[in-house]
Amino acid sequence: MAGLIVVFLISWFLLHRLSGESINVLGLTPTRKRLKEFFIGMLFMAFIAMINFVGQAYFKGISYQLNTDYDFLTFLGGTFWIVKAIVFEELVFRGALLYLLMTRIGIVKGCLVSSIAFGIYHWFSYDIFGERLVLMVYIFLVTGCGGWMFAYAFAKTKSLFAPIGLHLGWNFITAIVFSAGPIGHQLLIQQGESTHYSEWVTLLFFTLQAIVAPGIVTWYLYAQSRNKK
């Protein structure tokens, strides 16, 4: 929680000193429109994440077992950790720095810089820096494309609600439902994985995460902005 307070204060300071703007330019005040964008984004990415895990379970021979030790307090603790981490990352990568970048170099270039930084950041958050080059490239592309999606959502909605919703939908299904995250066993526990599957399976789900989901969100937000004009 202390980290969130620090990054919030730094964001306020940067916006005030470098652009004369208030923290309100990040769209932090809840409105009906922003809450709608939050829930649409969350449900969409939760759906994509479900397709990803159920599909990979089918093709890779993965099964899941219900965690019999799972209880409500564990759920609350895991959810709080996920939400805290997401809000922290969004304030850092889609907050004041992205806003300032966009005012100076434009939306597209600003979002690209943000997505590249987000991809590089995950080398260290996943502790894979210096590992196999293929793995590093894979993680960079998947998380970088996700970073583009979150950044573009911020740029087009002028609020952090949409990217937080998108981010939360993916991370909740990933970490809380399928226990594929840094917080350990949650609702479902993976049981085995077959090594006899085609590389096309990996490519298929890479495409879903890195191209299909970000592409749909980008197209939708672009179309929405053109319709408003």
Secondary structure, 3 states (H helix, E strand, C coil): CHHHHHHHHHHHHHHHHHCCCCHHHHCCCCCHHHHHHHHHHHHHHHHHHHHHHHHHHHHHCCEEEECCCCCHHHHHHHHHHHHHHHHHHHHHHCCHHHHHHHHHHCHHHHHHHHHHHHHHHHHHHCCCCCCCHHHHHHHHHHHHHHHHHHHHHHHHHCCCHHHHHHHHHHHHHHHHHCCCCCCCCCCEEEECCCCCCCHHHHHHHHHHHHHHHHHHHHHHHHHHHHHHC
